[in-house]
Amino acid sequence: MSFQTRRPSFIFRTLIKIFLMKCESSQTLRRQQLKETVCASQDRLCLQIRATQSGTVRVSLDELQPVKPRYHVSDVLHGELRYEPLRVNWKREDCVCLTWGLGQYKLLVSFSPFKLEISCDGEEIVTLNPENKLYFETLQDPTRYQEQYMILLFHTHSKTHLEISVGMDLSLHGFNHTYGLPEHADTLVLKDTSVTEAYRLYNLDVFGYDINSRLGLYGSVPFLLAHKLERTAGVFWLNASETLVDVKYNPEPNKVHFVKIYVFQKGGISPQTDVRWISESGTIDCFILLGPTAAQVFSQYAQLTGYQALPPLFSLGYHQCRWNYEDEADVKAVDAGFDLHGIPYDVIWLDIEHTNGKRYFTWDSELFPNPGELQHHLQKKNRKLVVISDPHIKIDPDWPLYCEVKEGGHFVKNREGAVYEGTCWPGESCYLDFSSSKTRSWYARQFSLSKYEGSTESLFVWNDMNEPSVFNGPEQTMPKDAVHHGGWEHRELHNLYGFYQHMATFEGLLTRSGGTERPFILSRSFFAGSQRLGAIWTGDNVATWEYLKISIPMLLSLSLTGIQFCGADVGGFVQDPDPELLVRWYQAGALQPFFRGHSAKMTKRREPWLFGDDVTSAIRSAVQDRYRLLPYWYTLFHQAHTSALPPIRPLWVEFPNDTSMFAVENQYMIGGALLVCPVTDPEVTEVKVLLPGSDVLWYDTNTAAVHKGARTLDLPVTLNTVPVFQRGGTVVPRRAGCGSSTADLQQHPFTLTVALDSKGNADGLLYLDDGHSFSYRDQMQFCLRRFTMRAGRLVNR
C-alpha cells in the first residue's frame, strides 16, 4: 500500500530539543520555513501490514522511491518470520477490514487519514495513528535547499540529507499500566510523561547515574508491555537510532478504579494509554503483540528477537570482581580466601589493569607473567577467569594488532573518511566497526587459543565501555556523523554498537570450542536480541540504599523485555557500603539472575570476610543458599530458553487479575514458586510482605509457617534473614549441600521442598544436562523431570 506523506500539524518540541541544535531566533524562523517546504512535498510512502498466526502484527513504513535507501535494522530479528495470509473481510472506498487466523483477529485500515485499528474477538486492543500524527520526514537532496540546509544541521555539519526522523502514536485501549523500555533507573510501571521528559533510548556511559530518571543508560530495548485485567499486550519499535517515547495515561493508574465505576454508572470513557514513539532516523517498523496472556507476549517477542541463551551452569554461581585485582598473587589470595571462609564461588574477574597498557588481548608481563598457569590453578578447583575486552584500540603503530586492524579497514571512520579517533582508557584510541560482518569475524578470531596468547578454555569475556564510551565525545559517546561500514552514519545504528560487539565475542568463544561449548559473555551495552548472547548488568551504580532499592525494578523491567540474565553490582560499584548494606545487597543479589560482587579501584577492599564474623556469616549463608537453589535456577533458565518465561517476574505476571499487584516493585517471583522480598532499608527489624491470591497458601522458607494469601504480613527479620515464601502447590528442587563451586553440586543429593495447596496437591520441574555444552540441543542429552504430589503420593516422571 502507498499513500502521500502528510504535513504534520506541529513539530514535536522534544524532537527539536534533542535532535536540533540551538539556533538564534532569526534562524529558527528560516528553519521552520524550510520545514514547510520539505514537509509539503508529496513523496510516496510504502506501507506493509503483516501478521503471524501467533498473534503479532507488523506495520512497516518506508519511502517508496527514496533519494537513497534508509537504514533498516538487521541481525536483531532472529530467523525468518512466517506470516499468515490476510483475508479481506469487507471493504469500502475509504477503508478495508482484514482478518487472519480463525477470524478472531481483525485489522481495520482507514486510508484518509490513515489509521489502523487492531481487535481480537471483537475487543479493540490497539489503534495506530489515532490522532493523525504520523511523522515521517522523507530524504531530500540538500543541494535543493543549500543555503537553508546549513541552518538545519544537528550537532555536526556533516549530514548528507535533511532531518529524516520518524514517529507514530498509538492508543492501548483499556490499559492503564505499562512496563519495559529499559534501561532506566526508574519505577517498574512507566510514568506518565505528558508534562515531563520522555523516556529516552540512547545508550550512554553514565557513571553513578541518577535515580528516578527517564534519561538513557547503557542499553536500550524499545519494547513496551501493557497489562490490564484479562489481557497483556506489547509494542516493539524496531529502530536503533536515538528514540523518545512519551506515555500518557487516561486516567492515571491510581484513578482506574474510580473510572471503572464511572464507566459502569455513567457510560464514560474507559481507561486508555497513549504512547508516542519518535526516532531520529531509520524507518517505521512496529510490531504489535496481542497476547492475550503475559506468557504469550513473552513468547511472541522471543519469536521475533530470540530466546534467552541457556547459560553454562558455572555462570549462575557467584562471581567476584574488582577494578582491579593487582597481580597473580592477589588473585590466588582472594581465591584462597573463599575456601578458607567456606564461601562458594565460581568466577574471578580481571579489569583493564591486567593488560599491557590497556592493550586488549595482552597481559601485563610484570603483574600477570603466567596467565595460563593462573587459569590452570583456578581450573583445578573448577573455577573460571573472566577478562575485560573493550571496543577501543590503543593508537600504537608499534603494536601489531593495531596495525592489523588499521590495514584491514576495521575501524570506524570520521566524516572526512579518515579513521575516527577518540579518547578512552588507553588514551587516544580508534574504535572497531562491529557493524561490519568482516570486522566481527576478525574480532572473533582474536579469541582463538592460538591468537590470544595466555588464554585457555576456562577464560571468558567481559565487554565493557561499548555504548560506545568516548571520553571526549558528545555526551561521552561517538559523534553521530562517524561513518560505519556501508556508509551509514553512527546516528543510524548507535544503539546497536554494543549488541554487535557482544555478537562478535559470542562467535569468538563459540568458534574457540569448535561450536561445542556454551560461551559466557557479560556486556554493559545491549539492545533487543542481546538475550541470545549472554548476560548484562546495570552498570556503574553507587553503594547506597537507594541504588539497592532501585535495582529491583530495573532488573524486573529488563526481564520483562527478554534480557533475563541480568544483575546489578553487589555492594555498589563506587563508594563504600557499610556492613549492613553489604549484607543486604548480597542477600538481594543471591535472589537475582546474575550474581556478581564488583567495586571500583578507589573503594576499600570488600571481600566478604573483611567486615567481621557476623557479616561473613550472613554473606556465607546467602551465597550458600544461592548454590543450593541452583537446580531450580537452572530449570528456570531452561524454561526461559525454550518458552521465554523470565526467571524473575513481577507479581502481576503470576497474578494477572489482581489489580493490587500491578505496581508492586519491592518484591517479585522467582519462577512461579518463590516469592521474595529483599530488605532494602537500613536498621529494619520488620518488613511488610504482600502475599497474593485469596486461594493461595504461602510457606515461609525460614520457619515453615503457612499463611493464607490476599493479606499483608508483618514479618520480623534479622540481619541473617530475608523473606522468601514458597507458593502452595509447588515443588522446588535444591541440592542438599553446595561445596566450593557449582562443580561440587554433583556430590550432593537433591532435595525436594513440596508445598501443598489447599487440596493437598503440588507440581514442579527439574531440568538437568551436563551444564556446559550444546549436547542438550545437538544430541538431546538432557533430563527433564516432572514431580507431582497427589493424595499424599509423590510421582516422578
C-alpha positions in Angstrom: 0.0 0.0 0.0 1.2 3.5 -0.6 -0.1 7.0 0.3 1.0 10.6 0.4 3.1 11.9 3.3 1.0 14.3 5.4 2.3 17.6 6.6 2.4 17.3 10.4 0.4 19.9 12.3 3.3 20.5 14.5 6.9 19.5 15.2 7.5 17.7 18.5 9.1 20.1 21.0 11.1 17.2 22.4 12.3 16.3 19.0 13.6 19.9 18.5 15.1 19.9 21.9 17.0 16.6 21.4 17.7 16.5 17.7 18.3 20.0 16.5 21.0 22.4 17.7 20.0 25.6 19.3 19.7 28.5 16.8 19.2 32.2 17.1 15.5 33.3 16.8 16.1 34.6 13.2 17.5 31.2 12.2 14.6 29.4 13.8 12.2 31.2 11.5 14.2 30.2 8.4 14.4 26.7 9.7 10.6 26.5 10.0 10.2 27.9 6.6 12.4 25.2 5.2 10.5 22.5 7.0 7.3 23.9 5.5 8.9 23.4 2.1 10.2 19.9 2.8 7.2 18.5 4.5 4.8 19.8 1.9 6.4 17.5 -0.7 4.3 14.7 -1.9 6.7 11.9 -1.6 5.0 8.5 -1.5 5.5 6.0 1.3 5.2 2.3 1.2 3.1 0.7 3.9 3.3 -3.0 4.7 1.0 -4.8 7.1 1.8 -8.4 8.0 0.5 -10.8 10.7 1.6 -14.0 12.3 -0.5 -16.9 13.4 0.7 -16.4 17.0 -0.9 -13.0 17.3 1.7 -10.4 16.2 1.0 -7.6 13.7 3.9 -6.0 11.9 3.4 -2.5 10.5 6.3 -1.2 8.3 6.6 2.2 6.6 9.4 3.3 4.3 9.8 5.7 1.3 8.7 4.2 -2.0 11.4 5.9 -4.0 13.9 7.5 -1.7 16.9 9.6 -2.7 18.9 6.8 -1.1 17.9 3.8 1.0 17.1 4.4 4.6 18.7 2.3 7.3 17.0 -0.9 8.2 17.9 -2.7 11.4 19.4 -6.1 10.7 20.6 -9.0 12.9 18.1 -8.3 15.6 15.1 -10.3 14.3 16.0 -13.9 14.8 15.2 -16.2 11.9 12.6 -15.9 9.2 9.2 -14.8 10.3 6.2 -16.8 9.0 3.3 -14.6 8.1 -0.3 -15.6 7.7 -2.4 -14.6 4.6 -4.6 -11.6 5.3 -8.2 -12.0 4.1 -10.5 -9.2 3.1 -13.5 -9.4 5.3 -15.1 -6.3 3.8 -14.1 -3.1 2.1 -15.3 0.4 1.3 -13.8 3.3 -0.6 -12.1 4.8 2.5 -11.3 1.6 4.5 -10.8 -2.1 4.4 -11.3 -4.8 7.1 -8.8 -7.6 7.1 -8.8 -10.8 9.2 -6.5 -13.7 9.8 -6.1 -16.8 11.9 -9.5 -18.4 12.6 -11.2 -15.0 12.2 -10.6 -13.8 15.8 -8.1 -11.1 14.7 -9.2 -8.1 12.7 -7.5 -5.1 11.2 -9.5 -2.1 10.2 -7.4 0.1 7.8 -8.6 3.6 7.2 -7.0 5.4 4.3 -7.6 9.1 4.7 -6.5 9.9 7.3 -4.5 6.7 7.8 -5.5 4.7 10.9 -5.1 1.1 11.8 -7.4 -0.5 14.4 -6.5 -3.9 15.7 -9.0 -6.0 17.5 -9.3 -9.6 18.9 -12.6 -11.4 19.5 -14.4 -8.2 19.0 -12.4 -6.2 21.5 -10.3 -3.3 20.2 -6.8 -3.6 21.6 -4.6 -1.1 19.8 -5.1 1.8 17.4 -2.2 3.2 15.4 -2.2 6.8 14.4 -5.4 7.6 16.3 -4.9 11.4 16.2 -3.4 11.5 12.7 0.1 12.5 13.9 2.1 10.0 11.9 5.5 11.6 11.4 7.8 10.7 8.5 10.4 13.1 7.2 11.5 12.0 3.8 15.0 12.1 2.5 15.8 15.2 0.5 18.7 16.3 -1.7 20.3 19.1 0.3 21.6 20.8 -2.8 18.0 21.9 -3.5 18.0 23.9 -0.2 21.7 24.5 0.2 21.5 27.9 2.0 18.8 26.9 4.4 20.2 23.5 4.9 23.2 24.8 6.7 20.9 26.1 9.4 19.3 22.7 9.9 22.4 20.7 10.8 22.4 18.7 14.0 25.5 18.7 16.4 27.9 18.5 13.4 27.9 20.0 9.9 28.0 16.7 8.0 24.6 15.4 7.4 24.2 14.4 3.8 20.4 14.9 3.9 17.9 16.9 5.9 16.3 15.5 9.0 14.9 12.1 8.5 13.1 11.5 11.8 10.1 9.2 12.0 7.3 8.9 14.6 4.0 7.3 15.3 1.4 7.4 18.1 -0.8 4.6 19.2 -3.5 4.0 21.8 -3.8 1.0 24.0 -7.4 0.6 24.9 -8.4 -0.3 28.4 -4.8 -0.3 29.6 -3.5 1.8 32.5 -0.3 0.1 33.4 2.7 -0.1 31.1 6.2 -1.6 31.6 9.5 -2.0 29.8 11.6 0.4 27.8 14.8 -0.4 29.6 17.3 0.8 30.6 16.2 3.5 33.1 16.8 3.8 36.8 13.1 4.3 37.4 9.9 2.6 38.6 8.6 -0.6 37.3 5.4 1.0 36.0 6.3 3.5 33.3 5.4 7.1 34.4 3.1 9.5 32.6 5.4 11.8 30.7 2.8 14.2 29.3 4.2 17.0 31.4 7.7 15.7 32.0 10.7 14.4 29.9 10.0 11.5 27.6 11.7 8.1 28.1 15.0 8.3 26.1 16.5 5.3 24.5 20.1 6.2 23.7 23.0 4.1 25.0 25.4 6.1 27.2 28.1 5.6 29.7 26.5 7.3 32.8 28.8 6.9 35.8 26.8 7.0 39.1 23.5 7.5 37.1 20.6 9.5 38.6 17.7 7.5 40.2 14.1 8.1 39.1 15.3 9.4 35.7 14.0 8.8 32.2 17.3 9.6 30.6 19.1 6.8 28.7 21.6 4.5 30.3 23.8 1.7 28.9 21.3 -0.2 26.9 18.1 0.1 25.0 15.2 -2.2 24.4 12.4 -0.4 22.5 9.8 -2.9 23.8 6.8 -1.8 25.9 4.3 -4.1 27.6 0.8 -3.1 28.7 -1.4 -5.1 31.2 -5.0 -5.0 32.3 -7.4 -7.5 33.6 -7.7 -10.4 31.2 -5.0 -9.2 28.7 -1.4 -8.4 28.2 -0.1 -6.7 25.0 3.2 -5.5 23.7 4.7 -2.9 21.3 8.1 -3.4 19.8 9.6 -0.4 17.9 12.5 -1.8 15.8 14.7 1.3 15.4 18.3 1.6 16.5 18.7 5.4 16.4 18.0 7.8 19.3 14.4 7.3 20.3 12.0 9.1 22.6 8.9 7.6 24.0 6.0 9.6 25.5 3.5 7.8 27.7 0.1 9.3 28.7 -2.4 7.6 30.9 -6.1 8.5 30.6 -6.9 8.5 33.5 -3.8 8.0 35.7 -3.5 4.4 37.2 -4.5 5.4 40.8 -7.8 6.6 39.4 -8.6 3.5 37.4 -11.0 2.0 40.0 -12.9 5.3 40.2 -13.2 5.5 36.4 -14.4 1.9 36.1 -17.3 2.8 38.5 -17.9 5.9 36.5 -18.0 4.0 33.2 -20.4 1.4 34.7 -22.7 4.0 36.1 -22.4 6.9 33.7 -21.2 5.4 30.4 -17.9 7.4 30.5 -14.6 6.8 28.7 -12.7 3.6 29.6 -9.0 3.7 30.6 -6.5 4.2 27.8 -2.8 4.6 27.4 -1.4 6.8 24.6 2.1 6.1 23.5 4.1 8.3 21.1 7.4 7.0 19.5 9.8 9.2 17.6 13.2 8.2 16.3 15.9 10.3 14.8 16.3 8.3 11.6 15.5 4.9 10.0 12.1 3.6 9.1 9.0 2.8 11.0 8.9 -0.9 11.8 6.4 -1.6 14.6 5.3 -4.9 16.0 2.0 -5.2 18.0 2.0 -8.3 20.2 -1.6 -9.2 21.1 -1.0 -11.8 23.9 -3.5 -12.3 25.4 -1.5 -13.6 28.4 1.8 -12.3 29.6 3.4 -15.7 28.8 2.1 -15.4 25.2 3.6 -11.9 24.9 6.9 -13.2 26.1 6.8 -16.0 23.6 5.7 -13.7 20.7 8.6 -11.3 21.5 11.1 -14.2 21.7 9.9 -15.5 18.3 10.9 -12.1 17.0 14.2 -11.4 18.7 15.3 -14.8 20.1 15.1 -16.7 23.3 17.4 -16.3 26.3 20.7 -18.2 25.8 20.9 -21.2 28.2 23.9 -20.1 30.3 26.6 -22.5 31.4 25.9 -23.6 34.9 29.0 -22.1 36.4 27.8 -18.6 35.4 24.8 -18.9 37.7 27.1 -19.2 40.6 28.8 -16.3 42.4 31.3 -14.0 40.6 34.0 -12.0 42.4 35.2 -8.9 40.6 37.1 -5.7 41.4 38.7 -2.9 39.3 41.4 -4.3 39.7 42.9 -7.3 41.3 46.6 -6.3 41.4 48.5 -9.3 40.3 48.5 -13.1 40.1 49.4 -13.4 43.8 46.4 -11.2 44.7 44.0 -13.3 42.6 45.3 -16.5 44.2 45.0 -15.0 47.7 41.4 -13.9 47.1 40.6 -17.4 45.6 42.1 -19.0 48.8 40.1 -16.6 51.0 36.8 -18.0 49.7 38.0 -21.6 50.5 39.3 -20.5 53.9 35.9 -18.9 54.9 33.7 -21.6 53.3 32.1 -19.3 50.8 31.4 -20.9 47.4 32.2 -19.0 44.2 32.8 -19.9 40.5 34.5 -17.0 38.7 37.1 -14.3 39.5 37.4 -11.3 37.2 40.2 -9.0 35.9 39.5 -5.4 34.8 41.6 -3.2 32.4 44.8 -3.2 34.6 45.6 -6.8 33.8 46.6 -5.8 30.2 49.8 -4.3 28.8 49.0 -0.6 28.8 45.3 -1.1 28.1 46.0 -3.1 25.0 43.3 -5.8 24.9 44.3 -9.4 24.2 47.5 -8.8 26.1 48.8 -9.3 29.7 50.9 -7.1 31.9 54.1 -9.2 31.9 55.1 -8.0 35.4 51.8 -8.3 37.1 50.5 -11.4 35.2 53.6 -13.1 33.9 52.0 -16.6 33.8 48.3 -16.2 32.9 47.9 -19.7 31.6 49.2 -21.1 34.9 46.9 -18.8 36.8 43.9 -20.2 34.9 45.1 -23.8 35.4 45.4 -23.0 39.1 41.7 -21.9 39.2 40.6 -24.7 36.9 41.9 -27.3 39.3 39.2 -26.1 41.6 36.7 -25.9 38.7 36.7 -22.2 38.7 37.0 -19.7 35.8 38.7 -16.4 34.9 36.9 -13.6 33.1 38.9 -10.7 31.5 37.7 -7.5 30.0 37.8 -6.6 26.3 36.6 -3.1 25.3 35.8 -1.9 21.8 38.5 0.8 21.6 42.0 0.0 20.3 45.0 2.0 21.6 46.7 4.0 18.8 50.2 2.5 18.8 52.0 2.0 15.4 54.4 -0.4 17.2 51.6 -2.7 18.3 50.9 -5.4 15.6 47.3 -5.8 16.5 46.6 -2.0 16.0 48.4 -2.2 12.6 46.4 -5.2 11.6 43.1 -3.6 12.4 44.0 -0.4 10.5 45.3 -2.2 7.5 42.2 -4.4 7.4 39.9 -1.4 7.4 38.1 -2.5 10.6 37.9 1.0 12.3 35.0 3.4 12.3 35.7 6.4 10.1 35.1 10.1 10.6 33.0 12.2 8.2 36.1 13.1 6.1 36.8 9.4 5.6 39.8 9.1 7.9 39.9 6.7 10.8 37.9 8.1 13.7 39.9 8.9 16.9 38.6 9.3 20.4 39.8 9.1 23.9 39.2 6.2 26.3 41.2 4.2 28.9 44.4 3.8 26.7 44.3 7.5 25.8 44.0 8.2 22.0 42.1 5.3 20.5 40.3 4.0 17.5 37.0 2.1 17.6 36.3 -1.2 15.9 33.4 -1.1 13.4 31.4 -4.1 14.7 28.5 -3.3 12.3 30.7 -4.9 9.6 30.5 -8.7 9.5 34.1 -8.7 8.3 35.2 -6.9 11.4 33.1 -9.1 13.6 34.8 -12.2 12.1 38.2 -10.6 12.6 37.4 -9.8 16.2 36.1 -13.3 16.8 39.3 -14.9 15.6 41.3 -13.0 18.2 39.8 -15.3 20.9 41.3 -18.4 19.4 43.8 -20.1 21.7 46.5 -19.7 19.0 45.9 -16.0 18.7 45.1 -15.0 22.3 48.4 -15.8 24.0 47.9 -16.8 27.6 44.3 -17.7 27.2 42.8 -21.2 27.9 39.4 -22.8 27.6 38.5 -21.6 31.1 38.8 -17.9 30.2 35.7 -16.0 29.5 34.9 -12.4 28.5 33.5 -9.1 29.7 32.5 -6.4 27.1 32.6 -3.0 28.8 32.6 0.6 27.6 30.7 -0.5 24.5 27.9 2.1 24.3 30.5 3.1 22.9 32.1 5.3 25.6 34.3 8.1 24.2 35.6 10.3 26.9 36.0 13.4 24.7 32.9 12.7 22.5 29.4 14.4 22.7 27.7 13.0 25.8 30.8 10.9 26.2 30.0 8.7 23.2 30.7 8.6 19.5 29.6 11.6 17.3 26.6 10.9 15.2 28.4 11.7 12.0 31.0 9.0 12.4 30.8 6.6 9.4 30.3 2.8 9.6 30.6 0.1 7.0 28.3 0.7 4.1 28.5 4.5 4.6 25.9 4.5 7.4 26.3 7.3 9.9 26.6 6.4 13.5 23.3 8.0 14.3 21.5 5.3 12.4 22.8 2.4 14.5 24.1 3.9 17.7 22.0 1.6 20.0 23.3 -1.5 18.2 27.0 -0.9 18.7 27.3 -2.9 22.0 25.0 -5.6 20.6 27.3 -6.1 17.7 30.4 -6.4 19.9 28.6 -8.8 22.1 27.7 -10.8 19.0 31.3 -10.9 17.8 32.6 -12.0 21.2 30.0 -14.8 21.3 31.1 -16.0 17.9 34.7 -15.9 19.1 34.1 -18.1 22.1 31.8 -20.4 20.2 34.4 -20.9 17.5 37.2 -21.3 20.0 35.5 -24.5 21.2 34.6 -25.8 17.8 31.0 -25.0 18.5 30.7 -27.4 21.3 30.8 -25.2 24.5 28.3 -22.5 25.6 30.0 -19.1 25.8 29.7 -16.8 28.7 30.0 -13.1 28.0 28.8 -10.1 30.1 28.1 -6.9 28.2 27.3 -3.5 29.5 25.6 -2.2 26.4 22.7 -4.1 24.8 19.7 -3.9 22.5 16.7 -6.1 21.7 18.1 -9.6 21.0 21.0 -9.3 23.3 19.5 -12.1 25.4 20.7 -14.6 22.7 24.3 -13.7 23.5 24.7 -13.8 27.3 24.4 -11.6 30.4 24.2 -7.9 31.1 24.4 -5.8 34.3 23.1 -2.4 35.3 26.4 -0.5 35.2 28.2 1.8 37.5 25.8 2.0 40.5 26.6 3.5 43.9 26.9 1.9 47.3 23.7 3.4 48.8 20.4 2.0 49.9 18.6 3.9 47.2 20.6 2.1 44.5 19.9 -1.3 46.1 16.2 -0.5 46.1 16.1 0.7 42.5 18.0 -2.4 41.3 14.9 -4.5 41.7 12.5 -2.6 39.3 15.5 -2.2 36.9 16.0 -5.9 36.8 12.3 -6.7 36.5 12.0 -4.3 33.6 14.9 -6.0 31.8 13.4 -9.4 32.5 10.0 -8.4 31.0 11.7 -7.3 27.8 13.7 -10.5 27.2 17.0 -9.5 28.9 16.6 -12.2 31.5 20.2 -13.0 32.5 20.8 -9.7 34.4 22.1 -8.4 37.6 23.5 -5.3 39.5 26.9 -4.9 41.1 26.5 -6.3 44.6 27.6 -3.7 47.1 27.6 -0.8 44.6 30.4 -0.1 42.2 31.5 3.2 43.7 31.7 4.4 47.4 32.0 2.2 50.3 29.0 0.3 51.7 28.6 -0.1 55.4 28.5 -3.7 56.6 24.7 -3.8 56.9 24.2 -2.6 53.3 26.7 -5.1 52.1 24.9 -8.0 53.7 21.5 -6.9 52.4 23.0 -6.5 48.9 24.4 -10.0 49.0 21.1 -11.3 50.1 19.3 -9.5 47.3 21.9 -10.4 44.7 21.7 -14.1 45.6 18.0 -13.9 44.6 18.7 -12.3 41.2 19.7 -14.0 37.9 23.3 -12.7 37.6 25.2 -12.6 40.9 28.4 -10.6 40.9 30.2 -8.5 43.6 32.1 -5.6 41.9 33.8 -2.5 43.1 35.9 0.4 41.7 39.6 0.6 42.5 39.2 3.8 44.5 37.0 1.9 47.0 38.1 0.0 50.0 38.6 -3.8 49.6 35.4 -5.6 50.4 35.9 -9.3 50.1 33.2 -10.9 52.2 35.5 -11.8 55.1 36.8 -8.3 55.8 33.9 -7.0 57.9 33.9 -9.3 60.9 32.5 -12.7 61.7 28.8 -11.7 61.8 29.0 -10.1 58.3 31.0 -13.0 56.9 28.5 -15.5 58.4 25.5 -13.7 56.9 27.1 -13.4 53.5 28.2 -17.0 53.6 24.6 -18.1 54.3 23.2 -16.0 51.4 25.7 -17.4 48.9 25.3 -21.0 50.1 21.5 -20.7 49.8 22.0 -19.5 46.2 24.1 -22.6 45.4 21.7 -25.0 47.0 18.9 -23.4 44.9 20.8 -23.6 41.6 18.8 -26.7 40.4 15.7 -24.5 40.5 17.5 -21.5 38.9 18.9 -23.8 36.1 15.4 -25.2 35.5 14.0 -21.7 35.2 16.7 -20.7 32.7 15.8 -23.8 30.7 12.2 -22.5 30.6 13.4 -19.1 29.6 15.5 -20.7 26.8 12.6 -22.7 25.5 9.4 -20.8 26.3 10.7 -17.2 27.1 9.3 -17.2 30.7 11.6 -14.9 32.7 13.2 -16.4 35.8 12.3 -13.4 37.8 8.8 -11.9 37.3 6.7 -9.0 38.7 3.8 -10.3 40.8 1.3 -9.3 38.2 2.7 -11.9 35.8 1.7 -14.7 38.2 -1.4 -12.9 39.5 -2.7 -11.1 36.4 -6.2 -10.5 37.7 -5.3 -8.8 40.9 -5.0 -5.1 40.3 -3.2 -4.6 43.7 -0.2 -6.4 42.2 0.1 -4.3 39.1 2.5 -1.7 40.5 4.4 -3.8 43.2 8.1 -3.5 42.6 9.8 -4.2 46.0 9.0 -7.9 45.8 8.8 -10.4 43.0 8.5 -14.0 42.0 11.4 -16.3 41.2 9.7 -18.6 38.7 6.1 -19.5 39.7 7.1 -20.9 43.1 9.1 -18.5 45.2 8.1 -15.0 46.3 10.9 -12.9 47.6 11.1 -9.5 49.3 14.7 -8.4 49.7 15.3 -6.0 52.6 16.3 -2.7 51.1 16.1 -0.3 54.1 18.6 0.2 56.9 18.0 -0.9 60.5 14.9 -2.9 59.7 13.5 -5.4 62.2 10.2 -5.9 60.5 9.0 -5.8 56.9 5.6 -5.8 55.3 5.2 -8.6 52.7 2.2 -8.7 50.3 1.0 -12.3 49.9 -1.1 -12.5 46.7 -4.1 -14.8 46.0 -7.1 -15.4 48.2 -6.9 -19.1 47.4 -3.2 -19.4 47.7 -1.2 -20.8 50.7 2.3 -19.4 51.3 5.0 -21.2 53.3 7.8 -19.2 55.0 11.0 -21.0 53.8 12.8 -19.8 57.0 10.2 -21.1 59.5 7.9 -23.4 57.5 4.9 -21.3 58.9 2.0 -21.3 56.5 -0.1 -18.1 55.7 -3.1 -17.5 53.6 -2.9 -15.2 50.6 -4.6 -11.9 50.0 -3.1 -10.3 53.0 -0.1 -8.1 54.1 2.1 -9.9 56.6 4.2 -8.1 59.1 7.3 -10.2 59.2 10.1 -9.9 61.8 13.6 -10.0 60.3 17.2 -10.1 61.5 20.4 -9.3 59.6 20.6 -13.1 58.8 17.1 -13.4 57.3 15.4 -12.3 54.1 11.7 -13.0 53.4 11.2 -15.9 51.0 7.9 -17.7 50.6 7.1 -20.9 48.7 3.7 -20.9 46.9 1.4 -23.7 47.9 1.0 -26.3 45.0 4.7 -26.2 44.0 7.8 -28.4 44.2 11.2 -26.7 44.4 14.3 -28.8 43.7 17.5 -28.0 45.7 20.9 -29.6 46.4 21.5 -30.8 50.0 24.9 -29.1 50.0 26.9 -26.7 47.9 30.7 -27.3 48.2 33.1 -24.7 46.9 31.8 -24.2 43.3 29.0 -25.4 41.0 31.0 -28.4 40.1 30.8 -29.7 43.6 27.0 -29.7 43.4 27.1 -33.1 41.7 28.4 -34.6 45.0 25.3 -33.6 46.9 21.8 -35.3 46.6 18.7 -33.4 45.5 16.1 -32.4 48.0 12.6 -31.5 47.0 10.6 -29.0 49.0 6.9 -29.8 48.5 4.5 -27.1 49.4 0.9 -28.4 49.2 -2.0 -26.3 48.1 -5.3 -26.3 49.9 -6.3 -29.6 48.2 -3.0 -31.3 49.1 -1.5 -31.1 45.6 1.8 -29.9 44.2 3.8 -29.9 40.9 7.3 -29.0 39.9 10.0 -29.5 37.3 13.7 -30.3 37.3 16.0 -29.8 34.3 19.4 -31.4 34.1 22.2 -31.6 31.5 26.0 -31.5 31.5 25.9 -27.8 32.4 28.4 -26.6 29.8 28.0 -28.0 26.2 25.4 -27.9 23.5 24.7 -31.7 23.8 21.3 -30.9 25.2 20.4 -29.4 21.8 22.5 -31.4 19.4 22.3 -34.9 20.8 19.2 -34.4 23.0 21.2 -35.3 26.1 19.2 -33.8 29.0 16.8 -34.9 31.6 13.5 -33.1 32.3 11.5 -34.5 35.3 8.1 -33.5 36.5 7.2 -34.1 40.1 3.5 -34.5 41.0 2.1 -34.8 44.5 -1.5 -36.2 44.6 -3.2 -37.8 47.6 0.0 -37.9 49.6 1.9 -39.7 46.8 4.8 -38.1 45.0 5.2 -39.2 41.4 8.4 -38.6 39.4 8.1 -38.7 35.6 
